[in-house]
Amino acid sequence: MSLKERPILAIEDNDQDFDVLEMCLKNAGVVNPLHRCASGEDVRNHLERMEETPVSDLPAFVFLDLNLPGTRGSEVLKWLKKHKTMSPIPVVVLATSTQVRDVDLSYSLGAAGFLTKPLDLDKFEKMIQQVANYWFSCVKLPDRGAI
């Protein structure tokens, strides 16, 4: 299975932000299915199911919001990077924060990137287009042999 067929996991609690991300990915020509976890509890349940998931169904890529109900995104990032199956999968933080401490912490925990959500829809769409071009056209992502 190619990377373009593997899902993208969005860890995002806000319905509107998720819908905008989904729209922007489609407009960028991304055909990967988009799966969502809306809370830390959802992520924990998802990680438990990943133990039995075929590699072809693992996410090619993860978008992570830092502001989640109940569990900070930084904790979720720790879980993802400690999880045997999920650890090689790139996680890009997609947050409203511009705080240096959030950026530094995210990278220290293994984030592959940190993006601040622009308030302007056109700017957000352009950013997602650039992310899609970079991660799905330029970068070699982990495949069966790496996971």
Secondary structure, DSSP 4 states (H G I P E B T S, - for coil): --TTTS-EEEE---HHHHHHHHHHHHHTT--S-EEEE-SHHHHHHHHHHHTT--GGGS-SEEEE-S--SSS-HHHHHHHHHHSTTTTTS-EEEEES---HHHHHHHHHTT-SEEEEPPSSHHHHHHHHHHHHHIIIIISPPP-GGG-
